[in-house]
Structures are given as C-alpha cells and as structure tokens.
C-alpha cells in the first residue's frame, strides 16, 4: 500500500452517524464490486482510523488504501459518493507516510447468533431439508460479537444484516487482495 484518501463523515444534527455509515459504505461496496477481479477481490482496502472497540464505534473517518495512485483515481470516489456530498468531506489522494512501523488488519466477523440463518446455510451446503438442519443445530448456542458494525442491505436479496468489523494488529505488511467490502482476513495495511 502506497496511497490513501480519507472520507470524513460530517456531524449534522439531523443525520445519525449509523445511517450515514450505511449509505457511504453501500456506495463504497458497489464501487468495489465494479472493479473486482475474477475471484471477486479488489486491490483497494479500507481502514477505520478512529476505530474504538471499547465504545463499539468506527468513528467518523473512512480511509481507502491502494498500491498505486491510479487505482484510487480510477475508483473515482467523488462520483461514487456524489449523492452524499452534503454529508461527507473527501480529502485528496496522498502518499502513505514512509515511517510506518505498525500494521493492522480489518476483517469481517460473522455472527453465529441466528439459528434460522445458520440452518438455511447448512441445509443448502449439505443438501438436506431445513427441518433436518434445524434439528442438528438444536443445541447451538448464540455467539454474540462485541465489535463495531455497519448495517447494510443486500440489493439482490433485500436482506438486512450487519458487517461486524474486527481490527487486529499485525507485525508486517501482507499485500493480498480485499473483499468487495474492502476487508480481509489476510491482508494488512499501514496503521497511521
């Protein structure tokens, strides 16, 4: 990662930050879907510089990072977020500082709290009935996640869900690709 740009969510009395995160992240996701490779991955990652686990907050800043400046220019974030221009401030693309010593990974963690959803997935994966899947999961305990999240809704299914974001420290820069949410269980990014 060599370049980044920050998107600042503005504080407005009539707009809740959770609502604004949902709208901004949806557009970022759609933009990343447009540039994904044949494996469904992108070279652009996201960071949450104000991430706060204790307060379960992502803060008010979203950072996009890429290996080269042209990728961020081609992504055209201003066009991507043009309908939200009154609620955000997009900074110019900058070079990542050269003296970075800390790296982090932002990854998605999925909740194991909805037995119905787990049963539907199990039934589909194992080609069994929903009743069989529910029976096999009857002793399943809920595992709740304590992490900041963004509410999103699927355009294809209309379902609403939460993307829980986990921040992990890392010892080195690992340059793999990112999901269409800009997250990765492998790739790391500079922490600054």
N, C-alpha and C positions, 0 to 999 in steps of 0.2 A: 504494500500500500504506500502510495506516494502523494496522493492528493485527496482533498476533502472539501466539503462545503457544509455549512451549518444552516439549519432551518429553525428559527426561533418562533415558538407559539406565543402570540401576544396575549397579555392579560386583559380581558374585557369583562365588564360586569355582567353582560347578558349572555355570555358564552362560557359553558363549563369546559375545563381542560380535557376531561374524558371524552366529551363529544367531539372536540377539536382533534384530539389524537385519533379518534376513529376515522374521521374524514381525511386527515392528512395521510394516515397510514394506508388507507384504502387506495388512495391515488398513487402512493409510492409502490405499493404491491402491484397495481395494474401496470405501472411503468416497468417494473422489473419483469413481469410476465411477458411484456412486449419484447424484451431484449434477452430472454432466457435462451440457453443453448439447447441442443437436442436431448440433454439429460435433465432439462428443467432447472438449470442452475445459472447464476449470474456472477459476474466479477465484481459487482458493487455490493458492499456490506453496509450495515447500519450500526450506529453506536448511540448510546444514550448518556451523554456526558454528565448529566445531573441525576443519574440512577441512584435511588436510595432504597435499599432493602428494608431498613427499619420503618420507614414511612410508607412502604409499598408504593413508591412513586417513581415515575420515569422522568419527572421534571418537565421542563418546558423547551428542551432543545433536542433536536434530532440531527445526527451527523451522518452524512453519506460519504463513504470512502471508496477509492478506486485505485488500481495500479497506475493508471495514467490519466492525465488531464482530459484528453479527448473523450474518454468514456463518460466522464461527468458532463462534458459539454454536449455530447450526443444524447445523453439521457434527457437533457433539456427540462430540468426541474421546474423552471418558471412556467413552461407550457403545461406541465403535468399538474401543477398546483394553481393554475391561473384563476379558478373559481374561488379560491380561498385567500386571495391576495390581501384582503382586508384584515385577515386574522393571523397572518404569518409574516415574518421577515426572512428573506433568503439572502444569505451572505454570498460574496464572491468565492469562486474556487481558489483554494490556497494550497501551497505545498505543506505537507506534514513536517513538523519540526524534526530536525536531524538528530537531536539528542534524546530520543525516546529510549527509555530503559524498561518500561512496563508495557505489558501486552494483556489484552483481555479477549474473552470470547463471549459473545451474546448468543444464547441459544434458546430455542423454544422447548418448553416442557409441557407435555400434555397431561391434563388431569385424568385421574382414574376414578373419578367420583360419580360418573353417570353410568349405572349398571345397564340401563337400556341401550345406550350408545355402544358400550363395550360388547353387549350381546349381539347387536346388529353387525358389528365388525367381525366378531367371532363366527357368527353364522355364515357370513359371506366368505370369510377366509377359509373356513373348514368345510364349506358346502353342507351345513347342517341346518335344521329348522331353528327359528327364533326361540321356540319353546325349549329345545334341547340346549341351546346356548344359554338361555336364562337359567335353566336348571343347573348347568355346570358352573355357573357363576353365582349360585345362591349364597355361598359363603364368602363372597368377595366383599372386602371392607373398603370403604371410601378412603381415598388418599387425597387429601386436600393440599393444594400448593399455596405456599405463602411467598408470593413474589408479585412484583408489579405486572400489570397486564394491559392489553389493548383489546377492546371489544371490536369484533369485525363481523361482517355478514358475507356469506358466500353469494356471489352473483349467480352462479349456476344452480345452487340448491335453495337459496333463500334462507338457509340456516344461520342462526346467530351463534357465535362462540367467542371464546377468549383466547388470546395468544399470551400465555404467561412467558415472561422474559427473564431468563436466568443469566446473571453475569458471573463469569469465572475468571480468576487471574490465570495467566499463562507465563511461562518462562521465556518463550521465544515467539517470533513471528512465523506463523504457519499459513502459507499462501495457497489455500484451496479456494473453491468457489462457495457461493452462498445460495440459500434458498430464495424463492421469489418473495420472501418476507425480509430478505437481507440478513438473515440469521444463519448460524452454522454451529454444528456440534464439533467441528474440527478446526475450521479457520479461526485465526486470531487477528486482531487489529491493534494498532498502537493505542495506548491509553494516555490521553492528554486533555 
